[in-house]
Amino acid sequence: DDGNPTSLDGCSNPCTVEAYWTCVGTPSSCTTPCGDGHVRGSEECDDSPPAENGDGCDSSCTIETGWLCVGTDPTVCSEECGDGLRVGVELTAGHCDDDNLANSDGCSSICEIEFGYACVGTPSVCDEACGDLNVVGAEVCDGVNLDGYTNCIDLGFVNAGTLACLPDCSDYDTSGCLPVCNNGIVEPGEACDDGGNASGDGCSSACALETGWTCSGNPSVCNAVCGDNIVIPSEEQCDGTNLNGVDCTDYDYFTTTGLACLGTCQGFNTSGCSASCGNIVEPGEGCDDGNTTAADGCSATCAIEANWNCTAPLGATSVCTCQNNDACPIGKRCLAGSCTGINGDNCSAPFGAVAVTNGHNNSYDNTHLATTITTYSYGSTIAVNGPDMFFSISVPNGSFLVVEVDPTFDASIALLNACPASETVAPIKFSDRNGDGEMEHLHHQSTANGTYYIVVQGMTALDEGTFNLRVYQGGLSGFNDGKNVVINEMMVNPTGADGYKEWVELYNFETQNYNLKNHKLDLNGTVYVVGEDTILRGSSYIVLGGSNESALNGGLDVVVWGWGAQDRIPDTAGYVALLQSDNDVCDQITYDATYPIQEGKSLSLDPDFKSKAGNNSATNFCAGNSDGTPPVMTPWFANDQCIP
């Protein structure tokens, strides 16, 4: 009685000693003997007696490592193949355990050494038995056993040669095989063979694969590898990130960055290159003159500006040339393709009007100049909107200044004693008597030494163009009745109503210059005082008339002073006299019906009789024609010869 009701512990539930147990004492202590061939109690195994070690079930009835034991009456034990532990028969010759149950690795699935292998150690390490002439496992060959091969041809060589096995059986010894390079057949030891002996085509002269190439086939066909960042110059323009030294500047961009290689390695993608205005002409720019300044032909955004022409050589700088004055800012003019500042555009940089005895006579152009003066205050307010051009001249006290302008537009002349401080100016003298394309006159006697400014200006913004400027300057002499000044030509009977169209031409035989101001003109009993500076230069002509405005006097733009009255000279008979200020007569013509007076024609003195005595005879006069038929009417100029 072991003090419990459990069976199989030696003392059964009805308290009987179970088979193969021995029980003693109170309470009973039951044991089972090891080695009796019956597994009882805590025994893992119990094989046939005697109980001993080394047979799978040791002397304490415990299963030994490396064994498998089954059964209880008795236990039968066998070696566990594939666990890497060599026990029992596995320790005997021809046996092994390589820790797996695979075949063909030297140790079979039943732990027997396979043919051609040698195994040692625990777990077993098996190797082919190189040198036993048996080709097994990883052996390619073994000694003279070439595993069915007979010569080098079997390995792909062209020539038979001598084929052998390496001492470690790992491969064939091909040292006796001689590959033929450059025969177009890829043989062992050759990476390629393109049939040629040149290098640089992918397959070298030694049949080695060159860097950056791939070769295949017999004969080898070699192509550059696109995408390996190695450029083969004969095959590729670029490769990956290797641009072969090319950048955006090679495509006429200013900056280097942004260029990429095409996926074919046969060209470049320039979409990443970008133009930047202000350096050189780049793709997409109409021009680039190296700056971002506007109004120089190429704008700040590198577009050609209106009225300009710009070269656009990619990779170089544009050269821009103006095409007309509209390309230039006011005050500059397009000359030889460049916007050039014009002398006389402002009073601070005037032309020098050099006046000499025989006058300053030059052509000028006020096109595209600025408008400095907009209003003249001269008796009344006179608006001017055209471009003005300034000329300077030094005039001594008492000297005269005569300015004559022959314009292609409606011009005015102003005389200033200082540069204008504002757009509104009060001039010393001002003349705007005649119309578009007609001559203007300005006469002045200086009352002090000084520099004067002559301003020639268009009356409206559209009044610009060329003009001829004549400037005369010199000293003055006193005028009296002894001076040889004669009445040379007259308009006695103008066409239609006389109105202001009557005029008188004087000629000065003297070399002295006279100011006719305050002297007089007697027109058949009505005396008119010349009320303004009216300079009669030596050896020159001057015309006085009913009006000095061409719109009133029949379109005559040469009248310097007008007496301001109509119908003063009788058509058929009367007289005209030039008086000095004290009323002494300098010259007089008294005419009647015997004189060749015709409507619309001048009474013209024959130049052969141009004298105070000569103009007292009707026979010395003829009618001057206005239609160009000789003798021609010539106010301001020498008379035509009268035709008998």
Salt bridges, closest charged atoms under 4 A:
ASP73 OD1 - HIS38 ND1 2.54
ASP73 OD1 - ARG40 NH1 3.34
GLU404 OE1 - ARG470 NE 2.83
ASP406 OD2 - ARG470 NH1 2.64
GLU532 OE2 - ARG433 NH2 2.78
ASP533 OD2 - LYS429 NZ 2.82
ASP533 OD2 - HIS444 ND1 3.77
